[in-house]
Amino acid sequence: MTYLDFRYRSPQFWELAADFWNKTGSITMGFLILLVMIRRFSYDMELRTFPIINSTAYGRLPLFWNRLIGGEVAVVAAVLLLYAGNTGISCLLGSKMGMSYDWTGFFTQATVAAFAGSAGYFALSAMICDLSKNHPVAMCLCGLPFASSYFINVDAVKPPDLFWFLRYGFFTELLRGRTIGSFPVFWSVWYAALIGLTFFFVIQKRKERKEL
C-alpha cells in the first residue's frame, strides 16, 4: 500500500504514511489480537486438556497471569515491529520526497496511542475469551464493536449517542493512533472500569470453576 501511495499519490505520501495506524496498522493489530493472541486462553478447552491443566496449582491462576503478561509482551513486539516497518519502508520509498519536519514526532505520538489501545483491547479480549473458554465466541463479542467503529463517521455522531459510544468505547480510537478529544476523562474512567469489572468477573468465574 505504501508503494501504491508512492506511485500514484506521491503529493500525499508522507501524510498517508503518518496515517498508517488509522487503517492498515489498527486492522493488522485487531486481527493479530483476535485470531492469534487471545486464543491461548481457550486452548485448554479446545484441546480437551483442561482437566489435566486445572489439576495442578500452576495450571490455575499463575498460568492465567503468564498468558496475560505474555500476550502484552507480544502486543508490544507487534506494535514496535509495525512502527519500524512503516517507518523504514516510508523512508526508503520517500527518500527523494520532502519529509515533513514533524512527521516522526506525529507518527511516534500516534504509535504511543496505538500501543495503549492495543494493550487495553488485548486485555479485555483475553479476559472475555477466558470467561467464555470459547475462541469464536470471544472473537465475535470483541470483534463486532471493533469492526463497527470503522463505519461510523466521527463528525456525524454526538454524545451520548449509541454510535458515539461504539466509536470510542472499546479502545478502537486509541488503536487507530488517535487520542480521544471527546470527554477524555470520562473515557479514562470508562476504560479502567471496563477492565476492572471484566477482571472481577474472571476471578468470580474462576472461583466457580475452582481455578484459583
ABEGO torsion letter per residue (X at the ends): XAAAAAAAAAAAAAAAAAAAAAAAAAAAAAAAAAAAAAAAAAAAAAAGAAAAAAABAAABAAAAAAAAAAAAAAAAAAAAAAAAAAAAAAAAAAAABBBBAAAAAAAAAAAAAAAAAAAAAAAAAAAAAAAAGBAAAAAAAAAAAAAAAAABBAAABBOBBAAAAAAAAAGAAAAAGBBBABGAAAAAAAAAAAAAAAAAAAAAAAAAAGAX
